[in-house]
Amino acid sequence: MFISARRSGTSALAVGMVGMVGMVAMVAGRVGGATLDQPFLSFPGTPAFAGFAGFESGFEPEEGCAIGYIGGGGSGEPQNCVWRASTSVPIGATMPVIADTLPATGSQHLHFEHDPVQASGSPDLAADPASRNWAFSESIVPAPPEGLFVLDLSVRIAELGGPNAYIVQPEAPSQGMLATVMILNPDGTISVGDDANPDDDLFSIVNTGAVWTPGGYHAVRIELDAEAGRINYWYDDELVYSTDPAAGGLGVGVFAGTIIERILIRYEGNNPGGPSLDIDDVSIAMPPSCPWDVDGSGDVGFTDLVSVIGLWGPCDGCPEDIDQSGDVGFSDLVLVLSRWGVVCR
C-alpha cells in the first residue's frame, strides 16, 4: 500500500492519519485530489566539518548539549548544541528537550512528548497545520560528495497506539529537497519513501508491513547510495525494504536528494496522550569503497582472507590481487588483515 507525496522544490512533508488501522500518510502531495504544501525548512549549517568526516551526536555535554529545550528556530530561545527547532515553532515552545532520564548510551538523549504550546496535528492539515515538534541537526558544511551514506540512530517509542507518528527524515538542503523518509506508524508498522515515476514532483510512501517494537531502544538505519541507485531501510539489523528495483522497489531507486547533509526527527501530530519518543546515538557516515572486500559481502572478514589464500600466485586482474601487482601474495594478505572488520560501500 502506498500514496504519493511531494519530494522537492519548496516543500516539506506533512502527515495525516488515514483509516482505522492508523496508516500514516504523507500528504504534502496529492491525496484525495488536494495539494497541501508546507514550506521546505532550510537552515544554514554553522559547523564547518573538514571534508566529510561524518556527523555524530549522542546529545552529550561535551557536544555543548545542555539539559532542557533545544531552542533555535523560531522559538526565541538560544540554540542548544548542534540541534535546533523548526523556524515556524511558536515562541515559548517546550519540546523537544535534551534529557538525562533514558539515554541509550552516555548520560543524555533527545526526548519528545506533547508540547501544550504548539498546535496539535490533524488529518485536515490545510485547516489545522501540523505542529513543529521537530528537531534538526545542523547541516554538514561543505556538502559532501555523492556516495554511500549510512544514517544510524537509536529510537525508543514508549508504546503502540496514540495519535502521533514518529518520522526519521534525512535531508539534502543544498539540493533543495529531502533525501527520503522512514515513518514508525502508531499501529506498529513501518512506512518508507520510494518512487515509480521520475518525471513528476511526487514520490510514494510504502507501508512495508514490517513492525517496530515499543519500549527500549531499537536500531534504525537508512542507507542511501546514489551510485548504486538504491535506498535500504533497516530496523534492528533487519532489512525491511529496499528501493532497488531488483529487490522489489517501485522503479526509480534514489528519488530525491542524492546525499544526506542533516537529519530531521519529527514527533508528528503533537497530540495529548501520545507516547513519548526518545532518540540517541545519531550518526551520518560514508563507509569507504574498499577493494579489500574481495567477495563483495559489504565488509572485510574471513571469507576475503580465504579468497586471497585460495588464489595465491599469478592472477592478473582478479579481485584478490588487491595491490594490482599481477600476483596474489603476502602484500594482499596484509591489506585484508589491516582492514579486518571494515564496513565497505
Rosetta blueprint (number, residue, H / E / L):
1 M L
2 F E
3 I E
4 S E
5 A E
6 R E
7 R L
8 S L
9 G L
10 T L
11 S E
12 A E
13 L L
14 A L
15 V E
16 G E
17 M E
18 V E
19 G L
20 M L
21 V L
22 G L
23 M E
24 V E
25 A E
26 M E
27 V L
28 A L
29 G L
30 R E
31 V E
32 G L
33 G L
34 A E
35 T E
36 L L
37 D L
38 Q E
39 P E
40 F L
41 L L
42 S L
43 F L
44 P L
45 G L
46 T L
47 P L
48 A E
49 F L
50 A L
51 G L
52 F L
53 A L
54 G L
55 F E
56 E E
57 S E
58 G L
59 F L
60 E L
61 P H
62 E H
63 E H
64 G L
65 C L
66 A L
67 I L
68 G E
69 Y E
70 I L
71 G L
72 G L
73 G L
74 G L
75 S L
76 G L
77 E L
78 P L
79 Q L
80 N E
81 C L
82 V L
83 W E
84 R E
85 A L
86 S L
87 T L
88 S L
89 V L
90 P L
91 I L
92 G L
93 A L
94 T L
95 M L
96 P L
97 V E
98 I E
99 A E
100 D L
101 T L
102 L L
103 P L
104 A L
105 T L
106 G L
107 S L
108 Q L
109 H E
110 L E
111 H E
112 F E
113 E L
114 H L
115 D L
116 P L
117 V L
118 Q L
119 A L
120 S L
121 G L
122 S L
123 P L
124 D L
125 L L
126 A L
127 A L
128 D L
129 P L
130 A L
131 S L
132 R L
133 N L
134 W E
135 A E
136 F E
137 S E
138 E L
139 S L
140 I L
141 V E
142 P L
143 A L
144 P L
145 P L
146 E L
147 G L
148 L E
149 F E
150 V E
151 L E
152 D E
153 L E
154 S E
155 V E
156 R E
157 I E
158 A L
159 E L
160 L L
161 G L
162 G L
163 P L
164 N L
165 A E
166 Y E
167 I E
168 V E
169 Q E
170 P E
171 E E
172 A E
173 P H
174 S H
175 Q H
176 G L
177 M E
178 L E
179 A L
180 T L
181 V L
182 M E
183 I E
184 L E
185 N L
186 P L
187 D L
188 G L
189 T E
190 I E
191 S E
192 V E
193 G E
194 D E
195 D L
196 A L
197 N L
198 P L
199 D L
200 D L
201 D L
202 L E
203 F E
204 S E
205 I E
206 V E
207 N E
208 T E
209 G E
210 A E
211 V E
212 W L
213 T L
214 P L
215 G L
216 G L
217 Y L
218 H E
219 A E
220 V E
221 R E
222 I E
223 E E
224 L E
225 D E
226 A L
227 E L
228 A L
229 G L
230 R E
231 I E
232 N E
233 Y E
234 W E
235 Y E
236 D L
237 D L
238 E E
239 L E
240 V E
241 Y E
242 S E
243 T L
244 D L
245 P H
246 A H
247 A H
248 G L
249 G L
250 L L
251 G L
252 V L
253 G L
254 V L
255 F L
256 A L
257 G L
258 T L
259 I L
260 I L
261 E L
262 R E
263 I E
264 L E
265 I E
266 R E
267 Y E
268 E E
269 G L
270 N L
271 N L
272 P L
273 G L
274 G L
275 P L
276 S L
277 L E
278 D E
279 I E
280 D E
281 D E
282 V E
283 S E
284 I E
285 A E
286 M L
287 P L
288 P L
289 S L
290 C L
291 P L
292 W L
293 D L
294 V L
295 D L
296 G L
297 S L
298 G L
299 D E
300 V L
301 G L
302 F H
303 T H
304 D H
305 L H
306 V H
307 S H
308 V H
309 I H
310 G H
311 L L
312 W L
313 G E
314 P E
315 C L
316 D L
317 G L
318 C L
319 P L
320 E L
321 D L
322 I L
323 D L
324 Q L
325 S L
326 G L
327 D E
328 V E
329 G L
330 F H
331 S H
332 D H
333 L H
334 V H
335 L H
336 V H
337 L H
338 S H
339 R L
340 W L
341 G L
342 V L
343 V E
344 C L
345 R L
